[in-house]
Amino acid sequence: MTKSSHYSGSASDQGCKKAKLVAVEMYSTIKDKGVGAAIKQYHQLKKKSSMDYKFDEAQLNTLGYGLLSQNRNADAIQILQLNTSLFPASENRINNELTSTYCKYCQMTLSI
């Protein structure tokens, strides 16, 4: 085996780039500018940088549940609504998550 046929460089050395997590970018934006700005950011990144980020439904689902765990229920609902609109094929599972979030949010709102 010649040296040129045995390469052990990293993926980035070979021109492969690991996709960034869009949920991380959006969470930072939510903290700084609000959920509306993060949703706008999602659409902009998907349009301009679709190869640089992961845009699967799990990203938005994880972000939504992360917000819910921080009692940011209104923000979580908006993210889960976005997920439902973007991934209608998974609508039943996402709708169940969205319904669950609505129920938790309503219970908290009614108890105030």
Backbone as a printed PyTorch tensor [residue, N CA C, xyz], in Angstrom:
tensor([[[  0.8530,  -1.1760,   0.0000],
         [  0.0000,   0.0000,   0.0000],
         [  0.8910,   1.2290,   0.0000]],

        [[  0.6200,   2.1080,  -0.9140],
         [  1.3960,   3.3390,  -0.9710],
         [  0.8620,   4.3470,   0.0220]],

        [[  1.6720,   5.3100,   0.3150],
         [  1.2790,   6.3450,   1.2680],
         [  0.0550,   7.1110,   0.7780]],

        [[ -0.0700,   7.3470,  -0.5220],
         [ -1.1890,   8.1150,  -1.0470],
         [ -2.5140,   7.3610,  -0.9690]],

        [[ -2.4780,   6.0210,  -0.9080],
         [ -3.7280,   5.2710,  -0.8350],
         [ -4.1750,   5.0210,   0.6040]],

        [[ -3.3540,   5.4070,   1.5710],
         [ -3.7170,   5.2290,   2.9760],
         [ -3.7130,   6.5970,   3.6460]],

        [[ -4.8710,   7.2060,   3.7590],
         [ -4.9900,   8.5460,   4.3090],
         [ -5.7830,   8.4830,   5.5880]],

        [[ -5.2610,   9.0660,   6.6250],
         [ -5.9610,   9.0310,   7.9090],
         [ -6.2840,  10.4240,   8.4200]],

        [[ -6.4190,  11.3690,   7.5160],
         [ -6.7550,  12.7360,   7.9080],
         [ -8.1690,  12.8450,   8.4380]],

        [[ -8.4840,  13.9870,   9.0310],
         [ -9.8270,  14.1980,   9.5680],
         [-10.8220,  14.4530,   8.4460]],

        [[-12.1050,  14.3770,   8.7960],
         [-13.1700,  14.6110,   7.8170],
         [-13.0750,  16.0140,   7.2270]],

        [[-12.7010,  16.9980,   8.0570],
         [-12.6050,  18.3660,   7.5440],
         [-11.4340,  18.5110,   6.5850]],

        [[-10.3780,  17.7220,   6.8150],
         [ -9.2460,  17.7390,   5.8920],
         [ -9.6370,  17.1710,   4.5310]],

        [[-10.6430,  16.3160,   4.4950],
         [-11.0650,  15.6700,   3.2680],
         [-12.1990,  16.4260,   2.5850]],

        [[-12.5220,  17.6100,   3.0600],
         [-13.5570,  18.4070,   2.4340],
         [-14.9490,  18.1220,   2.9690]],

        [[-15.0640,  17.2520,   3.9570],
         [-16.3710,  16.9480,   4.5580],
         [-16.5590,  17.8840,   5.7420]],

        [[-17.7230,  18.4590,   5.8150],
         [-18.0010,  19.4020,   6.8780],
         [-19.1900,  18.8920,   7.6790]],

        [[-19.0630,  18.8790,   8.9930],
         [-20.1460,  18.4350,   9.8520],
         [-21.1930,  19.5410,   9.9420]],

        [[-22.4470,  19.1760,   9.7430],
         [-23.5340,  20.1570,   9.7820],
         [-23.7270,  20.6800,  11.2050]],

        [[-23.9640,  21.9740,  11.3070],
         [-24.2520,  22.6060,  12.5920],
         [-25.6990,  22.3160,  12.9640]],

        [[-25.9800,  22.4110,  14.2320],
         [-27.3340,  22.1690,  14.7290],
         [-28.1190,  23.4720,  14.7090]],

        [[-29.1640,  23.5190,  13.9140],
         [-29.9590,  24.7410,  13.7860],
         [-30.6320,  25.0890,  15.1110]],

        [[-30.9380,  24.0890,  15.9220],
         [-31.5730,  24.3480,  17.2210],
         [-30.6660,  25.1790,  18.1270]],

        [[-29.3660,  24.9560,  18.0520],
         [-28.4210,  25.7140,  18.8800],
         [-28.4180,  27.1840,  18.4520]],

        [[-28.3730,  27.4120,  17.1470],
         [-28.4110,  28.7820,  16.6350],
         [-29.7220,  29.4640,  17.0210]],

        [[-30.8180,  28.7490,  16.8770],
         [-32.1230,  29.3300,  17.1820],
         [-32.2650,  29.6330,  18.6700]],

        [[-31.7650,  28.7550,  19.5230],
         [-31.8750,  28.9850,  20.9600],
         [-31.1330,  30.2610,  21.3560]],

        [[-29.9680,  30.4450,  20.7860],
         [-29.2090,  31.6660,  21.0600],
         [-29.9980,  32.9020,  20.6360]],

        [[-30.6350,  32.8180,  19.4860],
         [-31.4390,  33.9310,  18.9940],
         [-32.6600,  34.1600,  19.8700]],

        [[-33.2920,  33.0880,  20.3210],
         [-34.4530,  33.2260,  21.2130],
         [-34.0600,  33.9730,  22.4780]],

        [[-32.9140,  33.6150,  23.0500],
         [-32.4620,  34.2870,  24.2740],
         [-32.2030,  35.7730,  24.0410]],

        [[-31.6260,  36.0910,  22.8830],
         [-31.2320,  37.4810,  22.6080],
         [-32.3360,  38.3360,  22.0020]],

        [[-33.1330,  37.7370,  21.0960],
         [-34.0730,  38.5380,  20.3050],
         [-35.5010,  38.0350,  20.3100]],

        [[-35.7540,  36.8670,  20.8780],
         [-37.1080,  36.3400,  20.9360],
         [-37.3650,  35.2450,  19.9040]],

        [[-38.4650,  34.5470,  20.1220],
         [-38.7880,  33.3950,  19.2930],
         [-39.1470,  33.7900,  17.8640]],

        [[-39.7730,  34.9400,  17.6830],
         [-40.1160,  35.3900,  16.3310],
         [-38.8730,  35.5740,  15.4700]],

        [[-37.8350,  36.1480,  16.0540],
         [-36.5750,  36.3380,  15.3330],
         [-35.9210,  34.9950,  15.0200]],

        [[-36.0590,  34.0380,  15.9230],
         [-35.4730,  32.7130,  15.7040],
         [-36.1850,  31.9730,  14.5720]],

        [[-37.4860,  32.1230,  14.4910],
         [-38.2410,  31.4860,  13.4070],
         [-37.8530,  32.1120,  12.0680]],

        [[-37.7010,  33.4120,  12.0590],
         [-37.2490,  34.0890,  10.8430],
         [-35.8440,  33.6030,  10.4750]],

        [[-34.9940,  33.4660,  11.4660],
         [-33.6360,  32.9730,  11.2550],
         [-33.6470,  31.5670,  10.6510]],

        [[-34.5200,  30.7120,  11.1440],
         [-34.6310,  29.3450,  10.6150],
         [-34.8690,  29.3840,   9.1070]],

        [[-35.8380,  30.1650,   8.6980],
         [-36.1760,  30.2490,   7.2700],
         [-35.0190,  30.8320,   6.4520]],

        [[-34.3550,  31.8320,   6.9970],
         [-33.2200,  32.4380,   6.2930],
         [-32.0660,  31.4480,   6.1540]],

        [[-31.7490,  30.7530,   7.2340],
         [-30.6580,  29.7800,   7.1830],
         [-30.9730,  28.6370,   6.2250]],

        [[-32.2130,  28.2000,   6.2390],
         [-32.5980,  27.0980,   5.3510],
         [-32.4800,  27.5220,   3.8890]],

        [[-32.8120,  28.7670,   3.6220],
         [-32.7560,  29.2690,   2.2550],
         [-31.3140,  29.5010,   1.7970]],

        [[-30.4900,  30.0530,   2.6840],
         [-29.1440,  30.4790,   2.2890],
         [-28.0280,  29.5160,   2.6870]],

        [[-28.2440,  28.7080,   3.7210],
         [-27.1660,  27.8620,   4.2520],
         [-27.6410,  26.4380,   4.5030]],

        [[-28.4660,  25.9180,   3.6370],
         [-29.0900,  24.6140,   3.8890],
         [-28.0890,  23.4680,   4.0190]],

        [[-26.9310,  23.6020,   3.4360],
         [-25.9340,  22.5410,   3.5260],
         [-25.0990,  22.6350,   4.8040]],

        [[-25.1680,  23.7510,   5.4910],
         [-24.3460,  23.9750,   6.6790],
         [-25.0240,  23.5600,   7.9850]],

        [[-26.3440,  23.3660,   7.9570],
         [-27.1060,  23.0880,   9.1730],
         [-27.9730,  21.8440,   9.0170]],

        [[-28.2790,  21.2400,  10.1550],
         [-29.2610,  20.1560,  10.1840],
         [-30.6330,  20.7900,  10.3540]],

        [[-31.5480,  20.4690,   9.4590],
         [-32.8910,  21.0380,   9.4950],
         [-33.9610,  19.9700,   9.6810]],

        [[-33.6390,  18.8640,  10.3100],
         [-34.6330,  17.8190,  10.4770],
         [-35.6100,  18.1640,  11.5980]],

        [[-36.7050,  17.4320,  11.6450],
         [-37.7450,  17.7300,  12.6270],
         [-37.2670,  17.5530,  14.0630]],

        [[-36.2770,  16.7030,  14.2620],
         [-35.7620,  16.4780,  15.6130],
         [-35.1430,  17.7490,  16.1910]],

        [[-34.5760,  18.5840,  15.3280],
         [-33.9890,  19.8390,  15.7920],
         [-35.0390,  20.7220,  16.4580]],

        [[-36.1460,  20.9170,  15.7750],
         [-37.2050,  21.7790,  16.3120],
         [-37.8980,  21.1300,  17.5010]],

        [[-38.0510,  19.8200,  17.4520],
         [-38.6780,  19.1130,  18.5550],
         [-37.8320,  19.2450,  19.8270]],

        [[-36.5320,  19.0570,  19.6820],
         [-35.6240,  19.1920,  20.8200],
         [-35.6450,  20.6140,  21.3710]],

        [[-35.6380,  21.5800,  20.4760],
         [-35.6950,  22.9750,  20.9010],
         [-37.0050,  23.2640,  21.6270]],

        [[-38.1060,  22.7940,  21.0780],
         [-39.4060,  23.0070,  21.7120],
         [-39.4740,  22.4280,  23.1110]],

        [[-38.9990,  21.1850,  23.2540],
         [-39.0260,  20.5630,  24.5760],
         [-38.0350,  21.2170,  25.5420]],

        [[-36.9170,  21.7010,  25.0120],
         [-35.9730,  22.4230,  25.8590],
         [-36.5970,  23.6940,  26.4190]],

        [[-37.3190,  24.3920,  25.5640],
         [-38.0130,  25.6030,  26.0150],
         [-39.1050,  25.2680,  27.0220]],

        [[-39.8060,  24.1820,  26.7770],
         [-40.8560,  23.7530,  27.6940],
         [-40.2700,  23.4150,  29.0670]],

        [[-39.1180,  22.7740,  29.0790],
         [-38.4940,  22.4170,  30.3610],
         [-38.0410,  23.6500,  31.1370]],

        [[-37.8990,  24.7710,  30.4430],
         [-37.5370,  26.0430,  31.0950],
         [-38.7690,  26.8940,  31.3860]],

        [[-39.9300,  26.2980,  31.2380],
         [-41.2080,  27.0010,  31.4430],
         [-41.3950,  28.1660,  30.4790]],

        [[-40.8120,  28.0650,  29.3150],
         [-41.0070,  29.0570,  28.2470],
         [-42.0560,  28.4890,  27.3010]],

        [[-43.2490,  28.3090,  27.8570],
         [-44.3120,  27.5750,  27.1720],
         [-44.7710,  28.2420,  25.8740]],

        [[-44.9400,  29.5390,  25.8780],
         [-45.3960,  30.2280,  24.6640],
         [-44.3640,  30.0890,  23.5480]],

        [[-43.0860,  30.1750,  23.9030],
         [-42.0220,  29.9900,  22.9150],
         [-42.0230,  28.5530,  22.3930]],

        [[-42.1870,  27.5990,  23.3030],
         [-42.2130,  26.1840,  22.9180],
         [-43.3580,  25.9170,  21.9450]],

        [[-44.5040,  26.4880,  22.2150],
         [-45.6660,  26.2930,  21.3410],
         [-45.3660,  26.8150,  19.9370]],

        [[-44.7510,  27.9720,  19.8370],
         [-44.4460,  28.5260,  18.5120],
         [-43.4520,  27.6460,  17.7500]],

        [[-42.4630,  27.1070,  18.4520],
         [-41.4850,  26.2240,  17.7960],
         [-42.1500,  24.9200,  17.3690]],

        [[-42.9950,  24.3450,  18.2080],
         [-43.6790,  23.1020,  17.8490],
         [-44.6950,  23.3350,  16.7340]],

        [[-45.3080,  24.5100,  16.6900],
         [-46.2000,  24.8460,  15.5710],
         [-45.3990,  24.9210,  14.2670]],

        [[-44.2300,  25.5220,  14.3270],
         [-43.3650,  25.5780,  13.1540],
         [-43.0170,  24.1670,  12.7000]],

        [[-42.6780,  23.3070,  13.6330],
         [-42.3340,  21.9270,  13.3170],
         [-43.5000,  21.2120,  12.6320]],

        [[-44.6960,  21.4300,  13.1380],
         [-45.8900,  20.8170,  12.5470],
         [-46.1000,  21.2970,  11.1150]],

        [[-45.8890,  22.5790,  10.8800],
         [-46.1070,  23.1110,   9.5320],
         [-45.0260,  22.6640,   8.5480]],

        [[-43.8080,  22.4630,   9.0310],
         [-42.7110,  22.0830,   8.1480],
         [-42.6390,  20.5870,   7.8680]],

        [[-43.1390,  19.7870,   8.7760],
         [-43.0530,  18.3310,   8.6370],
         [-44.4340,  17.6920,   8.7920]],

        [[-45.3190,  17.9460,   7.8440],
         [-46.6910,  17.4250,   7.9580],
         [-46.7730,  15.8930,   7.9170]],

        [[-45.7870,  15.2360,   7.3520],
         [-45.8030,  13.7710,   7.3140],
         [-45.7130,  13.1810,   8.7120]],

        [[-45.1450,  13.9150,   9.6420],
         [-45.0250,  13.4700,  11.0290],
         [-46.0600,  14.1450,  11.9070]],

        [[-47.0640,  14.6670,  11.2780],
         [-48.0390,  15.5110,  11.9600],
         [-48.6610,  14.8630,  13.1900]],

        [[-48.9790,  13.5770,  13.1340],
         [-49.6250,  12.9420,  14.2850],
         [-48.7450,  12.9850,  15.5260]],

        [[-47.4800,  12.6290,  15.3800],
         [-46.5880,  12.6320,  16.5330],
         [-46.3550,  14.0560,  17.0130]],

        [[-46.0790,  14.9570,  16.0850],
         [-45.8150,  16.3470,  16.4640],
         [-47.0720,  16.9810,  17.0310]],

        [[-48.2240,  16.7010,  16.4400],
         [-49.4670,  17.2640,  16.9740],
         [-49.7150,  16.7810,  18.3940]],

        [[-49.3760,  15.5200,  18.6830],
         [-49.5180,  15.0330,  20.0540],
         [-48.6190,  15.8270,  20.9930]],

        [[-47.3940,  16.1130,  20.5610],
         [-46.4760,  16.8970,  21.3780],
         [-46.9930,  18.3240,  21.5380]],

        [[-47.5150,  18.8780,  20.4630],
         [-48.0480,  20.2330,  20.5130],
         [-49.2740,  20.2890,  21.4210]],

        [[-50.1510,  19.3180,  21.3070],
         [-51.3340,  19.2550,  22.1680],
         [-50.9310,  19.1360,  23.6260]],

        [[-49.9410,  18.3020,  23.9060],
         [-49.4490,  18.1500,  25.2740],
         [-48.9100,  19.4810,  25.8050]],

        [[-48.1990,  20.2050,  24.9590],
         [-47.6600,  21.5060,  25.3570],
         [-48.7700,  22.5060,  25.6120]],

        [[-49.7740,  22.5280,  24.7290],
         [-50.9250,  23.4020,  24.9490],
         [-51.5790,  23.0940,  26.2910]],

        [[-51.7480,  21.8240,  26.5900],
         [-52.3920,  21.4370,  27.8530],
         [-51.5860,  21.9260,  29.0530]],

        [[-50.2830,  21.7260,  29.0110],
         [-49.4380,  22.1920,  30.1160],
         [-49.5140,  23.7070,  30.2470]],

        [[-49.4620,  24.3960,  29.1050],
         [-49.5020,  25.8540,  29.1250],
         [-50.8490,  26.3440,  29.6690]],

        [[-51.9210,  25.7540,  29.2260],
         [-53.2450,  26.1610,  29.7000],
         [-53.4060,  25.8870,  31.1770]],

        [[-52.9160,  24.7650,  31.6590],
         [-53.0100,  24.4580,  33.0770],
         [-52.2540,  25.5040,  33.8920]],

        [[-51.0730,  25.8950,  33.4180],
         [-50.2950,  26.8960,  34.1510],
         [-50.9860,  28.2560,  34.0870]],

        [[-51.5400,  28.5930,  32.9440],
         [-52.2120,  29.8860,  32.7930],
         [-53.4560,  29.9380,  33.6640]],

        [[-54.2070,  28.8480,  33.7060],
         [-55.4180,  28.8320,  34.5020],
         [-55.1190,  28.8490,  36.0100]],

        [[-53.9600,  28.3520,  36.4030],
         [-53.6490,  28.3120,  37.8220],
         [-53.1470,  29.6600,  38.3400]],

        [[-52.8590,  30.5840,  37.4500],
         [-52.3300,  31.9030,  37.8880],
         [-53.4170,  32.7980,  38.3860]]])
